[in-house]
Amino acid sequence: MAYKKRKRRHKTKWNYKRIAIASTSLAALVVATTVLIIVSGKDKSGDSSYNSGIVADAAQNNSNKKDNLSTVPQQTSVDDKQNETSDNTNAVSNDNVDTPTQNVNPTNQAGNNGMTSKTSKGYSITEVDGITYVDGILIANKTYALPADYNPGAVDSEVMEAFSVMQNAAAREGLNIYISSGFRSYETQNRLYNNYVAKDGKAEADRYSARAGHSEHQTGLCFDLNSIDDSFAATPEGEWVANHAWEYGFIIRYPKGKEDVTGYMYESWHLRYLGKELAKKVYDSGLCLEEYYGITSQYE
Ligand SMILES: [Zn+2]
């Protein structure tokens, strides 16, 4: 009896022990699962760093976060004509007139001030802090202006990286392409445009130079190559760029024969970064960016 009793007591003890072990294991499992969930959540949000500026849109372009960066168009075409080349070159890096305001993420802010409408082709037009995004792509043309204080200060780093890759590819073909004019502030553009108006008159100046706030050069997402003049198109470099820029994420923003749509004369030297995916689509379409999205480029 006594033995049995003792044995039973022992058994009971043992069961407590098993329960304690099981509870501990369960707790460990819960902790591990929690950690796993937190870690994977972190990983996801880390991707948002790609949305640093240029692109607005997580909602529309989820498929290619990286390319989001590239999407902003704007315009200034010929402004950078030859006689202004030295001035423009300086502008590439020395134009930090204002505080940079580039890192706008419309997706996050759309709830505050984003007004959304549709283009004639059904793409969304969202305005955030005075900046217009079409399908998540920053747009600056004669219809859509940038705020005077929008000043990224330089050509975007992702755009410069893409340019380097393209430049190296061209170099392997024995060709030399280089940026002659990149970022230009509102103030610089204002000075340039007014000089052209004084020289050629407003109507003519508007064909090749953007009014302040309407220049794509203010976006930091475009640049002018080499000679910045009509002779560029017929050079081996100009021909190579026309055929291959899209492979590196760029389009010729003001194509031949599209002046009525883009608002600017043909500029073989002015490239706009869109990221590889979109640049290929636009290139394959044979359309200029305004036609592709179904938007206008006209001063009011
Ligand atoms: Zn240009």
Boltz pocket constraint, residues with backbone or C-beta under 6 A from the ligand:
constraints:
  - pocket:
      binder: B
      contacts: [[A, 76], [A, 77], [A, 78], [A, 79], [A, 80], [A, 181], [A, 217], [A, 223], [A, 224], [A, 269], [A, 270]]
      max_distance: 6.0
